C-alpha cells in the first residue's frame, strides 16, 4: 500500500484505490514503528490522514 499526501491510498501491485480509515492506518503505523524499534507509540493520535502522512514522513526522513 502507498498513501499520497492527499490521504488517498493505493495497492502497490495493482495501483487500485483502497478505502482506508484513520484508525486502521494509525494501527498500521504503530505496528511498523514498533517493528522498527520505536517506543512510546501507543498514544499516537491523528486528526487527519494528512497529519498521519506528515508524521510518518518526518519519522522516516530522520531514519
C-alpha positions, 0 to 999 in steps of 0.5 A: 500500500502507498498513501499520497499526501492527499490521504488517498491510498493505493495497492502497490501491485495493482495501483487500485484505490483502497478505502482506508480509515484513520484508525486502521492506518494509525494501527498500521503505523504503530505496528511498523514503528514498533517493528522498527524499534520505536517506543512510546507509540501507543498514544499516537493520535491523528486528526487527519490522514494528512497529519498521519502522512506528515508524521510518518514522513518526518519519522522516516526522513530522520531514519 
